[in-house]
Amino acid sequence: MKLVPRTLKRPAHKYAIDAAYLGDERALAWTNLGDWQNTDDYKTACQQLADHLAQAVQLNASDHVLDLGCGQGASLHHWLTHYQIQHLTGIELQADQVQRIRQQLGQQVRVEQGSFLNLNAFNFRQSFDVALCIDAAYHSNLQHFLNAVRAVLKSNGRVGFHYLMLSDQWQQLSALRKQKYRYLLKLADVELSHLNDCTTMTQHIKQQGFHQVQITDISASVLGGFADYIRSSTVQNNKDLAQIKIWATAKLCGYLYQKGVIRYVQIRASKD
């Protein structure tokens, strides 16, 4: 994929991503790491990451759905067109993306600007059957995220999201190596103190009022897949800040996957 030179400029928001560099130039573009199993196409990989999460929570057309951190709106459009979701709400931190989604999707979906850690502020008229958060929850404290989601879910409502997890190798690392991971993750706006191993994470999720917890390691198809895609296709001439951001993310993904200490997981659970 050939890059088009662009003017050097600072991203409008720390989570802003130039999706055109990744391979999606549509108004409602995907901006996640993607699940690269059996594909080398960016849009397909992103859709697969969303679909696997939807399958985990058994998403169906009758569900009242809350999409947390809906980015540029590709996931909202996907739920509408591929799952025929009739009751759909999106939450996004970036005000310009919220405006764009409203312009593109109109009355088909309710979109609010703000943090998914403060869902009570939106005064929803009813609770949700499903809350989905694609490739974003790990930027927040897991306890705070689950507290916010639990407050707006119906009894037995389902939540699906992606997070980072410590592998069994973590305890064997020296203090210096652990500090290195702390700095690397901080660059990606992830706090190492928020991460735990699988057993501890499962316990914490249950303590927050959830059951039927399923944690699936998808590091190879996400971290490894995204790193391979960027390495082979784009962001080689790092003169644009948007390119540099993507390149740095891919380098970190590749490093985490290769070392195996930090894992990328899909989580689903049901509210008690």
C-alpha positions as CSV (number, residue, x, y, z in Angstrom):
1,M,0.0,0.0,0.0
2,K,1.5,3.3,-1.1
3,L,1.5,6.3,1.2
4,V,0.4,9.7,0.2
5,P,2.6,12.5,1.7
6,R,0.8,14.7,4.1
7,T,1.4,17.9,6.0
8,L,3.0,17.3,9.4
9,K,0.5,18.1,12.1
10,R,-0.4,17.2,15.6
11,P,-3.3,14.8,16.0
12,A,-6.5,16.5,17.3
13,H,-6.8,14.1,20.2
14,K,-4.5,11.6,21.9
15,Y,-6.7,8.7,20.6
16,A,-7.1,10.2,17.1
17,I,-5.9,7.8,14.4
18,D,-5.6,8.5,10.7
19,A,-7.4,5.5,9.4
20,A,-6.6,6.2,5.8
21,Y,-2.9,5.3,6.5
22,L,-4.2,2.0,7.8
23,G,-6.3,1.2,4.8
24,D,-9.8,2.6,5.5
25,E,-10.6,5.9,3.9
26,R,-14.4,5.9,4.5
27,A,-16.1,8.6,6.6
28,L,-17.1,5.9,9.1
29,A,-13.7,4.2,9.3
30,W,-12.4,1.3,11.5
31,T,-9.7,2.2,14.0
32,N,-8.8,-0.9,15.9
33,L,-5.9,-3.3,15.9
34,G,-7.9,-5.9,14.0
35,D,-8.0,-9.7,14.2
36,W,-5.8,-10.9,11.4
37,Q,-6.7,-14.5,11.3
38,N,-6.9,-15.6,7.7
39,T,-6.7,-12.1,6.2
40,D,-4.3,-9.4,5.2
41,D,-6.9,-6.7,4.7
42,Y,-7.3,-4.0,7.3
43,K,-11.1,-3.5,7.1
44,T,-11.7,-7.2,7.2
45,A,-9.4,-7.6,10.2
46,C,-11.2,-4.9,12.1
47,Q,-14.6,-6.3,11.3
48,Q,-13.4,-9.8,12.5
49,L,-12.3,-8.3,15.8
50,A,-15.8,-6.8,16.2
51,D,-17.6,-10.0,15.0
52,H,-15.8,-12.2,17.4
53,L,-16.8,-10.0,20.2
54,A,-20.4,-9.9,19.0
55,Q,-20.4,-13.7,18.8
56,A,-19.0,-14.0,22.3
57,V,-22.0,-12.1,23.8
58,Q,-24.5,-13.7,21.4
59,L,-25.5,-10.3,19.9
60,N,-29.0,-10.4,18.3
61,A,-31.3,-7.8,16.6
62,S,-33.6,-7.4,19.6
63,D,-30.8,-6.3,22.0
64,H,-30.5,-2.8,23.3
65,V,-26.8,-2.2,22.6
66,L,-24.3,0.2,24.0
67,D,-21.1,0.7,22.0
68,L,-18.3,2.2,24.2
69,G,-15.5,4.1,22.5
70,C,-17.1,3.8,19.1
71,G,-14.4,5.8,17.4
72,Q,-15.2,7.0,13.9
73,G,-18.4,5.0,13.7
74,A,-17.5,1.9,11.7
75,S,-18.7,-0.4,14.5
76,L,-22.0,1.4,14.8
77,H,-22.6,1.1,11.1
78,H,-21.6,-2.6,11.3
79,W,-24.1,-3.3,14.1
80,L,-26.9,-1.6,12.1
81,T,-26.2,-3.2,8.7
82,H,-25.0,-6.7,9.6
83,Y,-26.9,-7.4,12.9
84,Q,-30.0,-5.2,12.3
85,I,-29.7,-3.7,15.7
86,Q,-32.7,-1.5,16.3
87,H,-31.8,0.1,19.6
88,L,-28.2,1.4,19.4
89,T,-26.3,3.9,21.5
90,G,-22.6,5.0,21.0
91,I,-20.3,6.7,23.4
92,E,-17.2,8.5,22.1
93,L,-14.6,10.8,23.7
94,Q,-13.7,12.7,20.6
95,A,-16.2,15.4,19.8
96,D,-15.3,15.7,16.1
97,Q,-16.0,12.0,15.6
98,V,-19.4,12.3,17.4
99,Q,-20.4,15.1,15.1
100,R,-19.3,13.1,12.0
101,I,-21.2,10.0,13.1
102,R,-24.4,12.0,13.7
103,Q,-24.0,13.5,10.2
104,Q,-23.6,10.1,8.6
105,L,-26.1,8.0,10.6
106,G,-28.7,10.5,11.6
107,Q,-31.5,9.2,13.7
108,Q,-30.5,5.5,13.3
109,V,-28.3,5.7,16.4
110,R,-27.9,7.9,19.5
111,V,-24.3,9.0,19.9
112,E,-23.1,10.9,23.0
113,Q,-19.7,12.6,23.6
114,G,-18.0,11.8,26.8
115,S,-16.2,9.1,28.8
116,F,-17.5,5.5,29.1
117,L,-16.2,5.6,32.7
118,N,-19.1,8.1,33.6
119,L,-22.1,6.5,32.0
120,N,-24.5,7.7,34.6
121,A,-24.0,11.2,33.3
122,F,-26.0,10.4,30.1
123,N,-29.3,9.7,32.0
124,F,-30.2,6.7,29.8
125,R,-34.0,6.0,29.9
126,Q,-33.5,2.3,30.1
127,S,-30.8,-0.3,30.8
128,F,-29.0,-2.2,28.1
129,D,-28.9,-5.8,27.1
130,V,-25.3,-5.6,25.8
131,A,-22.3,-3.4,26.2
132,L,-19.4,-3.7,23.7
133,C,-16.1,-2.0,23.8
134,I,-13.8,-2.8,20.9
135,D,-10.0,-2.3,21.6
136,A,-10.3,0.5,24.1
137,A,-11.1,-0.7,27.6
138,Y,-7.5,-1.4,28.5
139,H,-6.8,2.4,28.5
140,S,-8.8,2.5,31.8
141,N,-8.9,0.9,35.2
142,L,-10.7,-2.4,34.9
143,Q,-12.6,-1.9,38.1
144,H,-13.8,1.6,37.1
145,F,-14.8,0.3,33.6
146,L,-16.8,-2.6,35.0
147,N,-18.5,-0.3,37.7
148,A,-19.6,2.1,35.0
149,V,-20.9,-0.7,32.7
150,R,-22.6,-2.6,35.5
151,A,-24.7,0.4,36.4
152,V,-26.3,0.6,32.9
153,L,-26.8,-3.1,32.2
154,K,-29.9,-5.1,32.8
155,S,-29.8,-8.1,35.0
156,N,-28.0,-10.9,33.1
157,G,-26.9,-8.2,30.6
158,R,-23.7,-9.1,28.7
159,V,-20.5,-7.2,28.3
160,G,-17.7,-7.9,25.8
161,F,-14.4,-6.0,25.6
162,H,-10.7,-6.3,25.0
163,Y,-8.0,-5.9,27.7
164,L,-4.4,-6.7,28.4
165,M,-3.3,-9.5,30.8
166,L,-0.1,-10.6,32.5
167,S,1.2,-14.0,31.5
168,D,2.8,-16.5,33.9
169,Q,6.2,-15.1,32.9
170,W,5.5,-11.9,34.7
171,Q,6.5,-13.1,38.1
172,Q,9.9,-14.3,36.8
173,L,10.9,-10.9,35.6
174,S,13.4,-8.7,37.4
175,A,12.4,-5.3,38.8
176,L,14.3,-3.6,36.0
177,R,12.4,-5.6,33.3
178,K,9.1,-4.8,34.9
179,Q,9.9,-1.1,35.0
180,K,10.7,-1.3,31.3
181,Y,7.2,-2.7,30.6
182,R,5.7,0.1,32.8
183,Y,7.4,2.7,30.6
184,L,6.5,1.0,27.3
185,L,2.8,0.7,28.3
186,K,2.7,4.2,29.5
187,L,3.6,5.4,26.0
188,A,0.4,3.6,24.8
189,D,-1.7,5.2,27.6
190,V,-1.9,1.9,29.5
191,E,-1.2,1.7,33.3
192,L,0.7,-1.4,34.2
193,S,-0.8,-1.4,37.7
194,H,-4.2,-2.0,36.1
195,L,-3.1,-5.4,34.7
196,N,-3.3,-8.8,36.3
197,D,-2.9,-12.5,35.5
198,C,-5.9,-14.5,34.3
199,T,-6.8,-15.9,37.7
200,T,-6.7,-12.5,39.4
201,M,-8.5,-10.8,36.6
202,T,-11.3,-13.4,36.7
203,Q,-11.7,-12.9,40.4
204,H,-11.9,-9.1,40.0
205,I,-14.5,-9.4,37.3
206,K,-16.7,-11.7,39.5
207,Q,-16.2,-9.4,42.5
208,Q,-17.6,-6.5,40.4
209,G,-20.9,-8.4,40.0
210,F,-20.4,-10.5,36.9
211,H,-20.6,-14.2,36.2
212,Q,-20.0,-16.5,33.2
213,V,-16.6,-14.9,32.7
214,Q,-14.7,-16.1,29.6
215,I,-11.2,-14.8,28.9
216,T,-9.7,-15.7,25.5
217,D,-6.1,-15.0,24.5
218,I,-6.0,-13.6,21.0
219,S,-2.5,-12.1,21.1
220,A,-1.3,-13.9,18.0
221,S,-4.0,-12.8,15.7
222,V,-4.2,-9.2,17.1
223,L,-0.8,-8.1,18.4
224,G,1.2,-10.3,16.0
225,G,-1.1,-9.7,13.1
226,F,-1.2,-5.9,13.4
227,A,2.6,-5.8,13.7
228,D,3.1,-7.9,10.6
229,Y,0.6,-5.9,8.6
230,I,2.3,-2.5,9.3
231,R,5.8,-4.0,8.9
232,S,4.9,-5.3,5.4
233,S,2.6,-2.6,4.0
234,T,2.8,0.9,5.4
235,V,4.4,3.6,7.5
236,Q,8.0,3.2,6.4
237,N,8.7,6.9,5.8
238,N,8.0,8.3,9.3
239,K,7.8,12.0,8.6
240,D,4.2,12.4,9.5
241,L,3.1,12.3,13.2
242,A,0.1,10.2,12.3
243,Q,2.4,7.7,10.6
244,I,4.8,7.7,13.5
245,K,2.0,7.0,15.9
246,I,0.9,3.9,13.9
247,W,4.5,2.7,13.4
248,A,5.2,3.0,17.2
249,T,2.0,1.1,18.0
250,A,2.9,-1.7,15.6
251,K,6.4,-1.9,17.1
252,L,5.0,-2.2,20.6
253,C,2.5,-4.8,19.5
254,G,5.2,-6.8,17.9
255,Y,7.4,-6.6,21.0
256,L,4.6,-7.6,23.4
257,Y,3.7,-10.6,21.2
258,Q,7.3,-11.7,20.7
259,K,8.1,-11.5,24.5
260,G,4.8,-13.0,25.6
261,V,4.7,-11.3,28.9
262,I,1.7,-9.1,28.2
263,R,-1.2,-10.8,26.4
264,Y,-4.2,-9.4,24.5
265,V,-7.4,-10.9,25.5
266,Q,-11.1,-10.9,24.7
267,I,-13.4,-10.9,27.7
268,R,-17.1,-11.6,28.0
269,A,-19.2,-11.7,31.1
270,S,-22.8,-11.5,32.3
271,K,-24.2,-9.2,35.0
272,D,-25.4,-11.0,38.2
